[in-house]
């Protein structure tokens, strides 16, 4: 089965999909950008589920490049898949960690049975990853990852990110 890649310019919290990927911080307890928007719109159920994860398997938080799912609360989705992207560095190549965010999120989506997944541009906001490189890594990784997901939707908040992903998707 081939996975369809689509692009949307807009707000990821407005998407109607099986799973929304959250560019989370390692605490899993909300933050700024996409993470804050998902927690605000999704409501207290997401924070409660994240606190439960912290109390059990993720006492020290979620490691960079990993992914874990919770309820989607009030979002128009069944699940939120939280992944922690790496901060961009000019000194250290962290592209493998960024690729892992996409692979691990798709692995979790497959375990859940999700068929439609919305991704933000992981690490391309406050974590400083240049949008063109973030888009290249994201698109190459999802194309190379075996998954039962039928649609991967990249939801880009601004024109710069949208244009970077459009150049990669073709």
N, C-alpha and C positions, 0 to 999 in steps of 0.2 A: 504494500500500500504506500502511496506517495503522500507526503505531508505537504499541505498547501501553506505557503507563507504569504501573509497579508500585512499591509501597513495601514495604520490609522493615526492621524494627527489628532490628539485630544487627551482626555483625562482617563487614565486606566481604571479609575474607580467607577466609571460609567459603563464599563463593558459588560455584556451579557455572555459569559463563557463558563465552562466547567471550573476552570482554575485561573486565578489571577496570581502572577508572580510578584512578590514584594521584594524590592531592593532594601532589605532590612539591615539594621545594624546588629552587631553580635549579641546585644542584650536581649533582642526580641521584644523589647518593651516599648516600641514606638520611637519616633524621632522626627526628623524633618523630611522634606521632599516627598517622594513616593511613599515612603514608610509612614510618615505622619498622615498623609492623605488617606491611605488605606485604613489606618487605625481610626481616624476620625469618622469616615463614612461607614466603615464596617461596624462600628460601635463597640461596646464593652465586651462582647462575646469573644472577639479576637484577642484582646488584651488578656482576658481570663484564660483562654487556651494557651497563650504564650507563657503566662505565669505558671500554668500547670506543667508545661514543658521544662521551664527553668527549675521547677521543684522536683522533676524526675530525672530525665536523661541529660538535660542540658544545663546543669547547675552553673557551669562557667560560661554559658552562652553558646551560640552557634559559631562554629569555626568558619573562616573565610573559605568560600568555594563549596560549602555544604548547603543542603536544602532540607527543609522539614515542612510538613503541612499542618494547617489548623482549619477550623471552620472559617467560613467567609462572613459570618455574622449577617449584617444587613446588606451586604453587597449582592449584586445579581450574579452570583457564582456559588458553587458548592464549597469550594476550598480556596484558601490562600496558601500558596507555596512560598515560604520565606527563604531567601538566599542572601548570603552576605558576600557582596562584591569586594574586591581588593581596592585599596587606594592606589591611584596611579603614582608611579615613581619613575624618574628619569635615571635612577641609579640601579634599579633592580627590575628584571623582567618578570612581571606578575601576570602575563597573559595566560599562562596555564591555569591560574586560579580563576581568572575571569571566564575562561572556557568551561571550567568545572561548574561554575554557577548554572550555566545553561544545560550542561549534561545532567547534573544532579537534579535540577528542577524537572527535566523531562523524565528522568528515572522515577521520581516521586509521582509525577503525573501518570505514568504508566501503572505504577502500583495502585493508584487510586481509581484507575479506569477513566481518567479524563480524556476527552476527545478534542476539546478546544481549550487552548491555553493562551492567555495574554501576558506578554513580557514587556517590561519597561526597558529602557537602555541602561542596563545594570552598570554601575560605577561611572556613568557618563555625566552625572550631576555633581553633587558636592564632593564626590571622591576623585574628581578631576581628570577622568580618563578622556582623552581627545575623542570627540564623537565619531570621526571617520574610522579610527582604529577600533573603538568599541563596537561599531557596526560591523566591521570586517570580522572580528573575532566571533561576535554573536551569530552572524549569518553562516559563516563557515562551520561553526560548531553545530548548530541545529541541523544543517544540511548533512553533516557527517554522522549524526547520532541516530541510531536505530530507535524508532519509537512507534507506538500505535496511535499517537496523537494525530488527528486528521487536519487540524488547523492550528498553526502557530501565528498568533497575531502580535506584531510589534506595535505597541501603542506609545507614540512619541509625543511628548508634551510641547515641543517647540519646533520651529521650522528648521533650525540647524540640525537637530537630531533626526528629524524626518528625512531631510535631504541626504544625510549621511547614510541612513538605512536604505533609502530608495536607490542610491548609487550601487549598493551591494546586492540588493534583491534583483534589480534589473528590470 
